[in-house]
Amino acid sequence: QVQLAESGGGSVQPGGSLRLSCVVPLSTYNLSCLGWFRQAPGKEREAVARIATGLGNTYYVDSVKGRFTVSQDSAKNAVYLQMNSLKPEDTAIYYCAARSPVLGAGYCVGSQTPTSWFTQWGQGTQVTVSS
């Protein structure tokens, strides 16, 4: 089973920043769609940001636009989520996910793409924003 390795979670005060990292196996990374999802207690898992590694197209949920940035490093087979201006409502377990291979970027960055479309998941990392 493919294992995605996340890191970078932690506790931070409102307004602070965190950077999440996810290393993806090389066989998965190329021509893939990589995503960051989060799940807060009692809520459904939601997509936060996605990136198509082949074309670099990105998607962000409205609540994080202007604050979060998803990026990739092909030399490290990694995807990152830079989170700035964090709010208490950003508190959740954050998951890295992947689907590969993917041709084109449309479905990867579409607003209606279901969470179930992703086939590979990490274990999750806790992000807590609290004063």
C-alpha positions in Angstrom: 0.0 0.0 0.0 1.3 3.4 -0.9 2.3 5.4 2.1 2.4 9.2 2.1 4.4 10.8 4.8 3.2 14.0 6.3 5.0 16.3 8.7 4.9 19.8 10.1 1.7 20.0 12.2 1.6 21.5 15.6 0.1 24.2 17.8 0.2 27.9 17.0 -1.6 31.0 18.1 -4.1 32.8 15.8 -2.3 34.8 13.2 0.6 32.4 13.2 2.0 30.2 10.4 2.8 26.5 9.8 4.2 24.6 6.9 3.0 21.1 6.2 5.1 18.7 4.1 4.2 15.5 2.3 6.7 13.1 0.6 5.2 11.1 -2.1 6.8 7.9 -3.7 8.4 8.7 -7.0 6.1 6.2 -8.8 3.2 8.2 -7.6 4.5 11.8 -7.9 4.8 12.2 -11.6 1.6 13.1 -13.5 -0.4 13.0 -10.3 -2.9 15.1 -8.4 -1.8 15.9 -4.9 -4.1 17.3 -2.3 -4.4 18.6 1.2 -7.5 17.8 3.1 -8.6 18.5 6.7 -11.1 17.1 9.1 -12.3 18.8 12.2 -14.1 16.9 15.0 -17.7 16.2 14.0 -17.2 17.5 10.5 -16.7 15.9 7.1 -13.3 15.8 5.5 -12.9 18.7 3.1 -10.4 19.6 0.4 -8.2 22.5 1.3 -5.9 22.7 -1.7 -4.9 20.6 -4.6 -2.1 20.7 -7.2 -1.6 18.9 -10.5 2.1 18.1 -10.5 2.3 17.9 -14.3 0.9 21.4 -15.1 1.0 23.2 -11.7 -2.6 24.1 -11.7 -4.0 24.6 -8.2 -7.3 24.7 -6.3 -8.1 26.3 -3.0 -11.3 26.2 -0.9 -12.7 29.7 -0.5 -12.0 29.8 3.3 -8.2 29.6 2.8 -7.7 31.7 -0.3 -5.1 34.3 0.2 -3.8 32.6 3.4 -2.6 29.1 2.3 -0.3 28.2 -0.6 0.2 24.7 -2.0 3.5 24.1 -3.8 5.6 21.2 -5.1 9.2 20.2 -5.2 9.8 17.7 -8.0 13.4 17.1 -6.8 12.1 15.8 -3.5 8.8 14.3 -4.6 7.1 16.5 -2.1 4.1 18.7 -1.8 3.8 21.5 0.8 1.1 23.6 2.3 2.2 26.9 3.6 -0.5 28.2 6.1 -0.4 31.8 7.1 -2.8 34.0 9.2 -4.1 30.9 10.8 -7.5 31.0 12.5 -9.0 28.8 15.2 -11.4 27.4 12.6 -8.4 26.0 10.8 -7.9 23.5 13.6 -8.2 20.0 12.2 -6.3 16.9 11.3 -4.7 17.6 7.9 -4.2 14.8 5.4 -2.1 14.5 2.3 -3.7 12.6 -0.6 -2.8 11.6 -4.1 -4.2 10.1 -7.2 -1.9 8.9 -10.0 -1.7 8.8 -12.9 -3.7 11.8 -13.9 -3.9 13.2 -17.4 -4.7 16.9 -17.5 -5.6 19.1 -14.6 -9.3 19.7 -14.9 -10.6 17.2 -12.5 -7.7 17.6 -10.1 -8.5 21.3 -9.6 -12.2 21.2 -10.1 -14.5 22.5 -7.4 -16.8 19.5 -7.4 -14.1 16.8 -7.3 -15.1 14.3 -4.6 -12.7 13.3 -1.8 -13.2 9.7 -2.8 -11.5 10.3 -6.1 -8.2 10.3 -4.3 -6.8 6.8 -3.8 -3.8 7.3 -1.6 -3.7 8.9 1.8 -1.3 9.8 4.6 -1.9 9.2 8.3 -2.7 12.9 9.0 -1.1 15.5 11.1 -2.8 17.6 13.8 -2.9 21.4 13.4 -4.3 23.3 16.4 -4.8 27.1 16.4 -5.5 28.5 19.8 -4.6 31.3 22.0 
